Amino acid sequence: MIRSLKTSPAMWCKVLAYVVLLTLIKHVSSSEIQASPNTNATLPCNVTLSAEGDNINQSLIAVSWVKNGSEIASFGKAATQIKEGFSWDNADFVNGDFSLVVLKASLDLQGMYECTISYNFTILHYSNVTFTIVAFPTLSIPHQWVVLETKTQLKCHADGFYPPPVSFSWTKAGEVIQPPYQVEGELTPDGYYRAVGNLTFYPSHEDQNVTFGCKVSHSGHYQELDFQLNITRPSTLGLSVLPTTSKNSPLTLYCDVESFYPEEVSVSWYQNGTTLPDLPVTEQNPDGSYRTRRYYTLSPEQRAQRGKVECAVNQPGLVNPVSNSVYLDKLDPQNEAPVLNNSAKAAVAMMCISIVLVFLLCFGFSWRRRDEKQKSLSVSGIILPPRVIVGQKGRVSLSIEGRRVDRVQTAWFLNDTPIFDTSLAVSEKGPLLLSRGEMGYYKLHTQGPLYSSKNGTQQLISSLTFIPQISVHKGAVFKCQVSYIGKDKIVEERVSEKFTVLSPPEVSEIQLAETQRDKDVISLTVRASHFHPDVITFRWFCQGGELSPVASQASSSPRPNSEGFFSAYSQCKLPCTELEKGAMKVWVSVHHIALKQPITRETRGFIRRPCVSEIVSSTVSQDQTLGCEITDFYPPNISVTWLRFREGEQDDGEEEVIKGGEIWGPIQTEPRLYRATATLKRRATNQEKIDKRGGIICRVRHCSLQDPVEKHWKNADIVAPSIPPSISVCWSSEGVGVFSLLLNGGHPKAKLQWSAGGPTLLPLVSNETEEIGDDGRREMKSVCALEMSTSLPSQTNEPLKRRTNGYAIKTKAAVTDPDIEGIQYIDENVDEENNTIDRDEDSTSDVDEDGEKDGEDDPSALHINKVNLSRAPKENERARLRVCVEITHPALKLPVYRTWTEPNEENSSTA
């Protein structure tokens, strides 16, 4: 060995080189690299390949970058490849730098990247780098006006950040007014997040020109956006008029706008709802607010129109303008004395003095009586609207006449609950007067005082607009109390009559359907809903005259729903042959007190149930098309919905509705018969993985179908289950027979229907359970229990019953453990009493609907079906019990039947 080392120095050098390389092998710990979106990021991977003075053969180097099991880049003898979106520099490999550059970083490039470096098939280095995206949010605060001393909510928007969450905080003049709170944010379609921070407060005078700030923290990075508030101070208005010397001269009005902020305001003039122009002039008050007086001169024609003059001020930040109105009769009375000369004035003055003296002499002792006469009022009754319709505005009004109605005030009540004007704060579509006393939509109106006669009598009209609701106004009355301003005494009180709240019915179209018992008879049904009161009438007609309904909920008093509305239906039937003529027209007329005209619905023709074929599949290129034929239906209105099963073993779990389905047609094939084709196109990418467990449903709806028709399609093969040759039977000591059948495998699951009786069979209730067997295949166990009884003269009148204090027969115990206590096979035990029972060959079996159910409190207990067999007219003859189960499956062209027949009496006795 020593001699070989001396004679082979080259071999010795190679061994030393490999030893040096092995000492350099190390595991680099994991690292994390973060980058902003659309920037380049370098994923480091470095290793020292050799000691000083040694040469490295680049052809022996092998490098591999892998992400989540997928190779990103590789370098070696075979080939060099790198995916799009990445880069590296091969020249740096000899220096031990194998870093990978991520170009234009995006969210889909995040993950763990693994770097492996080997030299001459020996792994020198392995490391992993976790690459993540960090996107800082962009802040914005919507510009808005805030109203002084009014609840305000500011919003700070943080958009385009990743990963969540972010923290919001608010500052005022550099001081924190709301501490940081965390918001997860909402995912946007581009994969990034957005969030909104809210600040609720009441602006004050001190907040003007103060800097507020929204501060957002994200991934250790802080951003702050400063702003100032735009505060509006609502103004107060005063409306006055400049005196004039003549009724035919122009009249100048002015509106004092006081204590508003900021300076920019818009003042508008209105006369009887018509806008009038103005010229603004503003002045500043000592407290920093402004004031202005706006004039408007009415022309003689405008002055003669009289009516109401209104001044409205629009200010930034206010939703509704501030307004004040007054009647010209109050500002500009028309009964002023004409302008007279001096002599005329003197004569008038003397005349007035004389009249006053006469007045004092004649009526000085009756001033109290005159004052009471002037205060007397004539109050009308409350006028109700002719029709009170749910959801439509209604108005109640009251008229007051007297000499001092300008000093009169009114108060309205619903029953005994006061009503306030809520029209500016509550939407008309919102709730009305609730049970706990909250107000809904009510608007109070006062019109007048108006001069109604030459003797100075004035008229005042007080009214109330409301939106009726059944739960609030049904059986209610309105009350109005009349009093003088500043006085607590009620002068007059009026109470309205009870009114009926009406709601017109919503009437459906006529629905046609074939009757279950007679396919030659068509039922026509119409439904009315959301009406009040409950009295409604349906009248059916055809071209030959009036029809008589066979079923109607309107004849009996329908019950109201939770909102107080009623619903009803009416149905009539016609032979199918009459409707198949096509020209037969049938219509129904719905009459209700809320309808000015009855609602009519009509139909022509007949209906025919559609025939739906199985789903077929065809694939062209990468596109797969599923389709099924729908034939022989009428009317042509039909809808098709495609659905996808969720992945799994269950067959009855729908996952989602598939979009993209189309219907070709309907096209007429024969008179009053149509056909159509439903198709669904989808890409075949990863089709095997998608359809490995799931499936597709084609659901067809038509007016002739009570339940939609469904056709199933699956990519997997349809396999029939393994069916045993006979039914397993066991009897309990209480006279209950347990029949069971075990199906192995199969896809999809099979459907079973049990029945029992003598010459005829009636359906029974069974229990099915599914489990996975030892071989991994699905096992479905179906168990049906029944109790057989008979009515014989030799027996007592008490029917055969199971012991109510006994245990319930469990499904699993009856099938898996036949030797359980109280259960034994029918061949091993024969009841001697049953051998003496004669049964009728022509007897019929029936399921006792009133039979007891064992184990109602235990979901695992079996339902006991009771089968009655009566005796035969001849002695020693009886009908034998038959139990049959029908098995249907898509893989079976015809159903499979398994039958158990009760042994005859001779065989039973000899056994």
FENZIZI-V403600 format. One record per residue. RES is the residue in one letter. SS is DSSP state (hx for helix, st for strand, lp for the rest). PHI is phi in whole degrees, -180 to 180 (NA if undefined). D_FIRST is the distance of its C-alpha to the first C-alpha in Angstrom with 2 decimals. Layout:
[[RES:SS:PHI:D_FIRST] [RES:SS:PHI:D_FIRST]]
This chain:
[[M:lp:NA:0.00] [I:hx:-66:3.84] [R:hx:-64:5.38] [S:hx:-68:5.25] [L:hx:-68:6.61] [K:hx:-71:8.97] [T:hx:-82:10.13] [S:lp:-128:10.71] [P:hx:-68:12.84] [A:hx:-64:14.99] [M:hx:-63:12.54] [W:hx:-63:11.93] [C:hx:-67:15.76] [K:hx:-63:16.48] [V:hx:-64:14.57] [L:hx:-63:16.55] [A:hx:-65:19.72] [Y:hx:-66:19.59] [V:hx:-63:19.16] [V:hx:-64:22.21] [L:hx:-64:24.18] [L:hx:-67:23.67] [T:hx:-69:24.99] [L:lp:-87:28.07] [I:lp:-70:29.02] [K:st:-149:32.28] [H:st:-104:35.41] [V:lp:-85:38.57] [S:lp:-67:41.62] [S:lp:-66:44.62] [S:st:-134:47.23] [E:st:-128:50.78] [I:st:-120:52.42] [Q:st:-116:56.20] [A:st:-148:58.26] [S:lp:-84:61.88] [P:lp:-61:63.15] [N:lp:64:62.82] [T:lp:-117:60.40] [N:lp:-89:56.78] [A:st:-135:54.05] [T:st:-104:50.38] [L:st:-98:47.86] [P:lp:-74:44.90] [C:lp:-157:41.25] [N:st:-128:38.89] [V:lp:-155:35.16] [T:lp:-90:32.86] [L:lp:-84:30.44] [S:lp:-154:28.19] [A:lp:-81:27.88] [E:lp:-62:29.75] [G:lp:85:28.97] [D:lp:-89:27.05] [N:lp:-97:28.75] [I:lp:-108:29.56] [N:lp:-90:29.88] [Q:hx:-65:33.16] [S:hx:-70:32.63] [L:hx:-91:29.85] [I:st:-87:32.32] [A:st:-133:34.29] [V:st:-127:37.29] [S:st:-144:39.76] [W:st:-112:43.00] [V:st:-132:44.66] [K:st:-127:48.09] [N:lp:53:49.18] [G:lp:83:46.87] [S:st:-109:48.02] [E:st:-77:45.80] [I:st:-94:47.43] [A:st:-147:44.98] [S:st:-149:41.58] [F:st:-142:39.35] [G:lp:-177:36.43] [K:lp:-66:35.46] [A:lp:-66:38.17] [A:lp:-167:41.15] [T:lp:-120:42.64] [Q:st:-143:45.71] [I:st:-152:47.83] [K:lp:-74:51.06] [E:lp:-67:54.42] [G:lp:101:55.29] [F:st:-131:51.79] [S:st:-155:49.95] [W:lp:-155:46.80] [D:lp:-111:45.51] [N:hx:-66:42.43] [A:hx:-68:42.11] [D:hx:-84:41.27] [F:hx:-65:38.25] [V:hx:-67:35.87] [N:hx:-91:37.25] [G:lp:84:36.44] [D:st:-104:40.12] [F:lp:-118:40.70] [S:lp:-64:44.15] [L:st:-112:46.74] [V:st:-104:50.39] [V:st:-93:53.16] [L:lp:-94:56.20] [K:lp:51:59.69] [A:lp:-57:58.79] [S:lp:-142:60.87] [L:hx:-64:61.15] [D:hx:-74:59.41] [L:hx:-94:56.20] [Q:lp:-72:55.77] [G:st:147:52.89] [M:st:-100:49.23] [Y:st:-107:46.81] [E:st:-113:43.06] [C:st:-112:40.53] [T:st:-127:36.97] [I:st:-125:34.43] [S:st:-134:31.02] [Y:st:-132:28.58] [N:lp:56:26.42] [F:lp:68:27.57] [T:st:-113:26.57] [I:st:-71:29.67] [L:st:-100:30.02] [H:st:-153:33.60] [Y:st:-145:36.47] [S:st:-150:39.99] [N:st:-131:43.54] [V:st:-128:46.79] [T:st:-94:50.24] [F:st:-107:52.79] [T:st:-131:56.49] [I:st:-105:59.80] [V:lp:-124:62.26] [A:st:-118:65.75] [F:lp:-83:68.38] [P:lp:-74:71.96] [T:st:-105:74.91] [L:st:-96:77.98] [S:st:-155:81.58] [I:lp:-128:84.90] [P:lp:-60:87.80] [H:lp:-74:90.91] [Q:lp:-155:93.80] [W:st:-92:97.05] [V:st:-118:97.57] [V:st:-101:100.97] [L:lp:-60:102.05] [E:lp:59:101.98] [T:lp:-123:100.61] [K:st:-58:97.42] [T:st:-131:94.78] [Q:st:-126:91.19] [L:st:-96:88.80] [K:st:-124:85.68] [C:st:-117:82.44] [H:st:-97:80.26] [A:st:-116:76.47] [D:st:-117:75.14] [G:st:71:71.77] [F:st:-109:69.36] [Y:st:-163:66.08] [P:lp:-84:64.83] [P:lp:-77:67.76] [P:lp:-100:69.45] [V:st:-127:71.56] [S:st:-120:73.79] [F:st:-109:77.36] [S:st:-149:79.50] [W:st:-123:82.87] [T:st:-127:84.27] [K:st:-138:87.76] [A:lp:54:88.29] [G:lp:84:84.68] [E:st:-103:85.06] [V:st:-74:83.41] [I:st:-106:86.09] [Q:st:-142:83.76] [P:st:-65:80.34] [P:st:-61:77.23] [Y:st:-139:77.01] [Q:st:-95:74.31] [V:st:-130:74.93] [E:lp:-68:72.42] [G:lp:93:74.00] [E:st:-117:74.62] [L:st:-75:72.14] [T:lp:-98:73.37] [P:lp:-60:72.66] [D:lp:-83:70.20] [G:lp:96:67.93] [Y:lp:-94:69.00] [Y:st:-121:71.36] [R:st:-139:74.79] [A:st:-147:76.74] [V:st:-131:80.18] [G:st:-104:81.17] [N:st:-116:84.81] [L:st:-133:87.08] [T:st:-109:90.50] [F:st:-160:93.16] [Y:st:-113:96.82] [P:lp:-64:97.41] [S:lp:-124:99.77] [H:hx:-61:101.56] [E:hx:-70:98.78] [D:hx:-82:96.18] [Q:lp:-69:97.82] [N:lp:63:95.68] [V:lp:-97:92.93] [T:st:-86:89.32] [F:st:-101:87.48] [G:st:-142:83.76] [C:st:-109:81.40] [K:st:-111:77.90] [V:st:-123:74.97] [S:st:-113:71.49] [H:st:-148:68.55] [S:lp:53:64.82] [G:lp:79:65.45] [H:st:-109:67.54] [Y:st:-114:71.27] [Q:st:-134:74.09] [E:st:-139:77.79] [L:st:-123:80.82] [D:st:-96:84.15] [F:st:-160:87.59] [Q:st:-122:91.26] [L:lp:-85:93.75] [N:st:-103:96.76] [I:st:-101:99.41] [T:st:-112:102.73] [R:st:-107:105.74] [P:lp:-62:108.31] [S:lp:-94:111.80] [T:st:-116:115.24] [L:st:-119:118.10] [G:st:-135:121.86] [L:st:-116:124.19] [S:st:-139:127.67] [V:st:-137:130.45] [L:lp:-84:132.65] [P:lp:-66:136.36] [T:lp:-127:138.52] [T:lp:-97:142.27] [S:lp:-145:142.55] [K:lp:-72:141.08] [N:lp:-94:140.76] [S:lp:-86:138.87] [P:lp:-60:135.03] [L:st:-114:133.27] [T:st:-103:130.41] [L:st:-107:127.72] [Y:st:-143:125.01] [C:st:-121:121.86] [D:st:-88:120.51] [V:st:-103:116.72] [E:st:-118:115.67] [S:st:54:112.51] [F:st:-120:109.83] [Y:st:-157:106.53] [P:lp:-81:105.12] [E:lp:-69:107.81] [E:lp:-75:107.13] [V:st:-131:109.35] [S:st:-125:111.12] [V:st:-108:114.65] [S:st:-124:116.30] [W:st:-112:119.87] [Y:st:-133:120.96] [Q:st:-130:124.39] [N:lp:55:124.55] [G:lp:84:120.88] [T:st:-98:121.28] [T:st:-73:119.18] [L:st:-118:121.14] [P:lp:-75:119.73] [D:lp:-153:119.57] [L:lp:-123:118.96] [P:lp:-82:116.63] [V:lp:-143:117.34] [T:st:-124:115.20] [E:st:-135:115.58] [Q:st:-101:113.21] [N:lp:-85:114.05] [P:lp:-60:113.32] [D:lp:-84:110.53] [G:lp:96:108.61] [S:lp:-82:109.81] [Y:st:-123:112.14] [R:st:-141:115.54] [T:st:-154:117.46] [R:st:-124:120.74] [R:st:-110:120.97] [Y:st:-109:124.31] [Y:st:-151:125.47] [T:st:-104:128.99] [L:st:-81:130.26] [S:lp:-71:132.69] [P:hx:-56:136.06] [E:hx:-67:134.82] [Q:hx:-66:131.65] [R:hx:-66:133.75] [A:hx:-71:136.09] [Q:hx:-68:133.21] [R:lp:57:132.80] [G:lp:84:130.05] [K:st:-104:126.90] [V:st:-112:125.27] [E:st:-128:121.61] [C:st:-114:119.41] [A:st:-123:115.61] [V:st:-121:112.86] [N:st:-99:109.30] [Q:st:-128:106.63] [P:lp:-64:102.90] [G:lp:94:100.93] [L:lp:-95:103.87] [V:lp:-71:103.71] [N:lp:-115:107.50] [P:lp:-71:110.10] [V:st:-86:112.43] [S:st:-138:115.99] [N:st:-146:119.56] [S:st:-136:122.61] [V:st:-155:126.34] [Y:st:-86:129.36] [L:hx:-63:131.75] [D:hx:-62:134.64] [K:hx:-85:133.50] [L:hx:-77:132.73] [D:lp:-131:135.62] [P:lp:-61:138.52] [Q:lp:-91:140.98] [N:lp:-96:144.06] [E:lp:-71:144.42] [A:lp:-72:147.92] [P:lp:-67:148.76] [V:lp:-74:149.30] [L:lp:-118:152.98] [N:lp:-80:155.18] [N:hx:-67:156.73] [S:hx:-65:160.02] [A:hx:-66:158.29] [K:hx:-63:155.93] [A:hx:-64:158.90] [A:hx:-63:160.62] [V:hx:-64:157.45] [A:hx:-64:157.02] [M:hx:-62:160.56] [M:hx:-64:160.08] [C:hx:-65:156.88] [I:hx:-64:158.57] [S:hx:-64:161.37] [I:hx:-65:159.02] [V:hx:-64:157.06] [L:hx:-63:160.25] [V:hx:-61:161.41] [F:hx:-62:158.00] [L:hx:-68:158.04] [L:hx:-70:161.58] [C:hx:-83:160.98] [F:hx:-123:157.52] [G:hx:-66:157.05] [F:hx:-93:157.32] [S:hx:-119:154.95] [W:hx:-67:151.79] [R:hx:-67:149.84] [R:hx:-65:150.74] [R:hx:-66:149.87] [D:hx:-65:146.50] [E:hx:-67:145.66] [K:hx:-67:146.70] [Q:hx:-68:144.41] [K:hx:-82:141.53] [S:lp:-67:142.15] [L:st:-123:139.40] [S:st:-114:139.40] [V:st:-110:136.01] [S:lp:-80:135.25] [G:lp:-76:133.14] [I:lp:-76:129.42] [I:st:-94:128.94] [L:lp:-92:125.96] [P:lp:-68:124.24] [P:lp:-64:125.43] [R:lp:-138:121.91] [V:st:-106:118.98] [I:st:-106:115.78] [V:lp:-60:112.34] [G:lp:85:110.29] [Q:lp:-110:113.30] [K:st:-64:115.19] [G:st:-129:118.51] [R:st:-132:121.18] [V:st:-113:123.83] [S:st:-140:126.65] [L:st:-145:129.67] [S:st:-110:132.75] [I:st:-125:134.60] [E:st:-123:137.97] [G:st:172:139.96] [R:lp:-91:141.11] [R:lp:-131:138.20] [V:hx:-71:135.17] [D:hx:-68:133.39] [R:hx:-105:133.03] [V:st:-99:131.75] [Q:st:-129:128.18] [T:st:-124:126.67] [A:st:-131:123.88] [W:st:-105:122.25] [F:st:-137:120.80] [L:st:-103:119.02] [N:lp:58:120.73] [D:lp:-115:120.56] [T:st:-96:117.36] [P:st:-63:117.96] [I:lp:-112:116.71] [F:lp:-117:115.27] [D:lp:-76:114.46] [T:lp:-117:110.73] [S:lp:-68:110.76] [L:lp:-86:108.77] [A:lp:-108:106.03] [V:lp:-123:105.56] [S:lp:-72:104.73] [E:lp:-65:107.19] [K:lp:-90:104.39] [G:lp:-81:103.42] [P:lp:-69:104.73] [L:lp:-95:108.41] [L:lp:-72:110.11] [L:lp:-86:107.61] [S:lp:-66:108.44] [R:lp:-88:107.43] [G:lp:97:109.88] [E:lp:-73:107.69] [M:lp:-90:109.50] [G:lp:-108:108.63] [Y:lp:-89:110.20] [Y:st:-141:113.81] [K:st:-132:115.78] [L:st:-96:119.16] [H:st:-128:121.86] [T:st:-133:125.14] [Q:st:-116:127.58] [G:st:124:130.69] [P:st:-76:133.06] [L:st:-115:135.05] [Y:st:-76:138.83] [S:lp:-105:140.35] [S:lp:-156:144.10] [K:lp:-78:146.63] [N:lp:-84:147.42] [G:lp:89:144.10] [T:lp:-71:142.26] [Q:st:-113:138.52] [Q:st:-126:135.88] [L:st:-127:132.30] [I:st:-115:129.81] [S:st:-110:126.78] [S:st:-139:124.13] [L:st:-139:120.65] [T:st:-102:117.98] [F:st:-145:115.35] [I:st:-113:112.84] [P:lp:-71:113.62] [Q:lp:-142:111.11] [I:hx:-62:112.01] [S:hx:-65:110.35] [V:hx:-103:112.26] [H:hx:-100:115.60] [K:lp:-66:116.44] [G:lp:73:119.74] [A:lp:-91:119.82] [V:lp:-132:122.76] [F:st:-97:123.02] [K:st:-130:125.15] [C:st:-129:126.58] [Q:st:-109:128.24] [V:st:-110:130.60] [S:st:-149:131.36] [Y:st:-91:132.32] [I:lp:-62:129.76] [G:lp:85:129.45] [K:lp:-114:131.29] [D:lp:-89:129.84] [K:lp:-71:132.77] [I:st:-88:132.10] [V:st:-75:135.09] [E:st:-139:134.24] [E:st:-140:131.54] [R:st:-124:130.88] [V:st:-124:128.69] [S:lp:-79:127.64] [E:lp:-78:127.82] [K:lp:-69:124.72] [F:lp:-119:123.04] [T:lp:-99:120.79] [V:st:-85:117.36] [L:st:-106:116.66] [S:st:-140:113.39] [P:lp:-69:113.56] [P:lp:-76:111.40] [E:st:-100:108.30] [V:st:-106:108.82] [S:lp:-80:106.04] [E:lp:-74:106.32] [I:lp:-73:107.55] [Q:st:-99:104.69] [L:st:-106:105.13] [A:st:-155:103.41] [E:st:-76:103.93] [T:lp:-74:105.09] [Q:lp:-72:102.82] [R:lp:-82:105.56] [D:lp:-133:107.41] [K:lp:-70:105.48] [D:lp:-87:108.82] [V:st:-117:109.77] [I:st:-108:108.40] [S:st:-99:108.46] [L:st:-116:109.11] [T:st:-127:108.10] [V:st:-131:108.70] [R:st:-123:107.62] [A:st:-122:109.17] [S:st:-141:107.41] [H:st:61:107.79] [F:st:-120:111.62] [H:st:-159:114.19] [P:lp:-74:116.64] [D:lp:-83:115.82] [V:lp:-80:118.73] [I:lp:-146:117.53] [T:st:-130:118.94] [F:st:-113:117.27] [R:st:-127:119.50] [W:st:-99:118.14] [F:st:-137:119.85] [C:st:-135:119.48] [Q:lp:-65:121.63] [G:lp:-93:123.84] [G:st:146:124.57] [E:st:-89:123.14] [L:st:-102:120.46] [S:lp:-105:120.14] [P:lp:-69:116.79] [V:lp:-95:115.24] [A:st:-151:113.17] [S:st:-156:113.59] [Q:lp:-83:112.34] [A:lp:-73:115.13] [S:lp:-67:117.80] [S:lp:-95:116.34] [S:lp:-69:115.73] [P:lp:-73:112.13] [R:lp:-92:110.17] [P:lp:-76:109.11] [N:lp:-85:105.50] [S:lp:-64:104.19] [E:lp:-92:105.71] [G:lp:94:109.12] [F:lp:-92:108.98] [F:st:-114:109.90] [S:st:-143:108.52] [A:st:-156:110.05] [Y:st:-142:109.72] [S:st:-142:112.08] [Q:st:-143:111.45] [C:st:-135:113.51] [K:st:-129:112.78] [L:st:-138:113.83] [P:st:-63:113.32] [C:hx:-62:110.45] [T:hx:-64:112.86] [E:hx:-68:114.92] [L:hx:-77:111.95] [E:lp:-71:110.58] [K:lp:-67:113.69] [G:lp:87:112.16] [A:lp:-87:115.50] [M:lp:-67:115.88] [K:st:-111:115.73] [V:st:-124:115.21] [W:st:-142:115.43] [V:st:-127:115.67] [S:st:-114:117.65] [V:st:-107:116.55] [H:st:-113:119.30] [H:lp:-152:118.79] [I:lp:-65:120.95] [A:lp:-81:118.36] [L:lp:-101:118.62] [K:lp:-73:121.40] [Q:lp:-128:120.74] [P:lp:-64:119.05] [I:st:-90:115.50] [T:st:-119:115.21] [R:st:-125:112.20] [E:st:-137:112.53] [T:st:-151:110.54] [R:st:-129:111.09] [G:lp:83:109.60] [F:lp:-135:107.42] [I:lp:-123:103.77] [R:st:-143:101.31] [R:lp:-69:97.93] [P:lp:-76:94.96] [C:st:-102:92.71] [V:st:-111:89.04] [S:lp:-81:86.46] [E:lp:-71:82.84] [I:lp:-78:80.33] [V:st:-113:78.69] [S:st:-127:75.65] [S:st:-142:74.82] [T:st:-124:71.94] [V:st:-125:72.25] [S:lp:58:69.22] [Q:lp:-104:68.03] [D:st:-99:71.47] [Q:st:-113:72.51] [T:st:-121:76.22] [L:st:-108:77.70] [G:st:-157:81.36] [C:st:-147:84.15] [E:st:-93:87.72] [I:st:-121:90.72] [T:st:-129:93.92] [D:st:54:97.58] [F:st:-130:98.25] [Y:st:-161:101.16] [P:lp:-72:101.81] [P:lp:-74:99.18] [N:lp:-72:97.81] [I:lp:-149:94.32] [S:st:-131:91.14] [V:st:-129:87.49] [T:st:-125:84.61] [W:st:-102:80.93] [L:st:-132:78.67] [R:st:-115:74.98] [F:st:-71:73.65] [R:lp:-73:71.10] [E:lp:-72:67.65] [G:lp:154:67.42] [E:lp:-80:68.72] [Q:lp:-72:72.30] [D:lp:-98:74.70] [D:lp:-109:77.57] [G:lp:-108:75.97] [E:st:-83:76.94] [E:st:-100:74.83] [E:st:-162:76.66] [V:st:-86:79.20] [I:st:-93:77.78] [K:lp:-89:79.54] [G:lp:104:80.12] [G:st:-73:82.10] [E:st:-131:84.99] [I:st:-123:88.09] [W:st:-94:89.55] [G:st:109:93.25] [P:st:-69:95.30] [I:st:-123:97.13] [Q:st:-80:100.31] [T:st:-103:100.08] [E:st:-139:103.50] [P:lp:-55:106.45] [R:lp:66:105.18] [L:st:-136:101.67] [Y:st:-132:98.51] [R:st:-140:94.83] [A:st:-152:91.79] [T:st:-126:88.03] [A:st:-100:85.62] [T:st:-128:82.27] [L:st:-140:79.18] [K:st:-105:76.63] [R:st:-154:73.17] [R:st:-74:69.79] [A:lp:-95:67.20] [T:lp:-69:64.24] [N:lp:52:62.11] [Q:hx:-66:64.88] [E:hx:-63:62.81] [K:hx:-71:61.69] [I:hx:-69:65.20] [D:lp:-98:66.98] [K:lp:-64:64.41] [R:lp:-117:66.58] [G:lp:-81:69.62] [G:lp:-166:72.58] [I:st:-123:75.67] [I:st:-119:79.35] [C:st:-108:82.37] [R:st:-107:85.33] [V:st:-112:88.82] [R:st:-117:91.91] [H:lp:-152:95.52] [C:lp:-63:98.90] [S:lp:-83:99.40] [L:lp:-107:96.33] [Q:lp:-71:96.43] [D:lp:-121:92.62] [P:lp:-66:90.37] [V:st:-88:88.79] [E:st:-123:84.96] [K:st:-120:82.59] [H:st:-109:78.89] [W:st:-135:75.98] [K:lp:-136:72.32] [N:lp:-72:69.27] [A:lp:-74:67.96] [D:lp:-71:69.39] [I:lp:-89:72.43] [V:st:-121:71.72] [A:lp:-78:74.44] [P:lp:-76:73.96] [S:st:-86:73.81] [I:st:-110:77.33] [P:lp:-67:78.09] [P:lp:-72:80.85] [S:lp:-149:83.23] [I:lp:-91:84.16] [S:st:-83:83.19] [V:st:-131:86.30] [C:st:-148:86.90] [W:st:-120:90.01] [S:st:-89:90.40] [S:lp:-67:92.93] [E:lp:-95:94.98] [G:lp:85:95.63] [V:st:-105:93.12] [G:st:-93:91.12] [V:st:-112:87.61] [F:st:-109:86.46] [S:st:-139:82.87] [L:st:-147:80.65] [L:st:-117:76.88] [L:st:-104:75.46] [N:st:-109:71.72] [G:lp:69:69.97] [G:lp:93:71.86] [H:st:-154:71.97] [P:lp:-76:74.14] [K:lp:-72:75.86] [A:lp:-84:78.89] [K:st:-114:82.45] [L:st:-123:84.44] [Q:st:-133:88.20] [W:st:-93:89.69] [S:st:-150:93.32] [A:st:-154:95.56] [G:st:155:99.13] [G:lp:-100:101.36] [P:lp:-63:102.68] [T:lp:-120:101.57] [L:st:-117:98.46] [L:st:-125:98.12] [P:st:-67:94.91] [L:lp:-120:93.14] [V:lp:-96:90.89] [S:lp:-125:87.27] [N:st:-128:84.08] [E:st:-116:80.74] [T:st:-130:77.35] [E:st:-122:73.90] [E:st:-144:70.51] [I:st:-100:67.01] [G:lp:-76:66.22] [D:lp:-66:63.05] [D:lp:-85:62.20] [G:lp:86:62.47] [R:lp:-92:65.78] [R:st:-76:69.00] [E:st:-120:71.57] [M:st:-114:75.21] [K:st:-107:77.56] [S:st:-118:81.30] [V:st:-127:83.71] [C:st:-133:87.52] [A:st:-113:89.82] [L:st:-145:93.51] [E:st:-121:96.43] [M:st:-99:99.06] [S:st:-136:102.68] [T:st:-145:106.07] [S:st:-115:109.74] [L:lp:-124:111.67] [P:lp:-68:115.13] [S:lp:-78:113.85] [Q:lp:-96:111.38] [T:lp:-71:112.20] [N:lp:-69:112.85] [E:lp:-76:109.76] [P:lp:-67:106.89] [L:lp:-67:103.62] [K:lp:-130:101.40] [R:lp:-83:98.00] [R:lp:-69:97.90] [T:lp:-72:97.66] [N:lp:-95:96.10] [G:lp:-84:93.32] [Y:lp:-79:89.75] [A:lp:-86:88.77] [I:lp:-79:86.74] [K:st:-89:83.36] [T:hx:-61:81.80] [K:hx:-66:78.32] [A:hx:-67:79.69] [A:hx:-68:82.02] [V:hx:-95:79.28] [T:hx:-86:76.18] [D:lp:-133:77.92] [P:lp:-66:81.04] [D:lp:-87:81.40] [I:lp:-62:82.25] [E:lp:-61:85.39] [G:lp:92:88.52] [I:st:-127:86.96] [Q:st:-151:87.17] [Y:lp:-71:87.31] [I:lp:-68:90.72] [D:lp:-75:90.37] [E:lp:-93:89.88] [N:lp:-146:92.96] [V:lp:-122:96.32] [D:lp:-73:98.94] [E:hx:-63:102.07] [E:hx:-68:104.28] [N:hx:-70:102.80] [N:hx:-68:103.79] [T:lp:-94:107.44] [I:lp:-92:107.19] [D:lp:-95:108.70] [R:lp:-124:107.47] [D:lp:-85:109.13] [E:lp:-64:107.70] [D:lp:-92:108.99] [S:lp:-71:107.69] [T:lp:-115:105.60] [S:lp:-103:102.68] [D:lp:-146:102.42] [V:st:-85:100.03] [D:lp:-75:101.82] [E:lp:-70:101.33] [D:lp:-94:102.72] [G:lp:-65:100.34] [E:lp:-74:98.38] [K:lp:-120:94.71] [D:lp:-79:92.45] [G:lp:67:89.88] [E:lp:-64:91.15] [D:lp:-84:89.33] [D:lp:-113:86.07] [P:lp:-66:84.40] [S:lp:-87:82.58] [A:st:-76:85.89] [L:lp:-82:87.26] [H:lp:-82:90.48] [I:st:-95:92.95] [N:st:-87:95.00] [K:st:-100:98.41] [V:st:-117:99.79] [N:st:-98:103.46] [L:st:-123:104.73] [S:st:-88:108.52] [R:lp:-74:110.24] [A:lp:-89:111.70] [P:lp:-66:115.49] [K:lp:-91:115.05] [E:lp:-71:114.09] [N:lp:57:110.70] [E:lp:-127:109.31] [R:lp:-152:106.76] [A:lp:-84:104.26] [R:lp:-85:100.64] [L:lp:-73:98.17] [R:st:-120:95.72] [V:st:-125:92.61] [C:st:-133:90.83] [V:st:-126:87.86] [E:st:-104:87.36] [I:st:-116:83.78] [T:st:-119:83.39] [H:lp:-156:80.18] [P:lp:-59:79.47] [A:lp:-80:77.47] [L:lp:-102:80.47] [K:lp:-67:83.27] [L:lp:-125:85.75] [P:lp:-63:85.79] [V:st:-105:84.62] [Y:st:-118:87.02] [R:st:-127:86.51] [T:st:-128:89.69] [W:st:-119:90.53] [T:st:-118:94.04] [E:lp:-64:95.63] [P:lp:-61:96.19] [N:lp:-72:99.84] [E:hx:-68:101.76] [E:hx:-65:101.83] [N:hx:-63:98.08] [S:hx:-68:97.66] [S:hx:-72:100.09] [T:hx:-75:98.55] [A:lp:-69:95.05]]
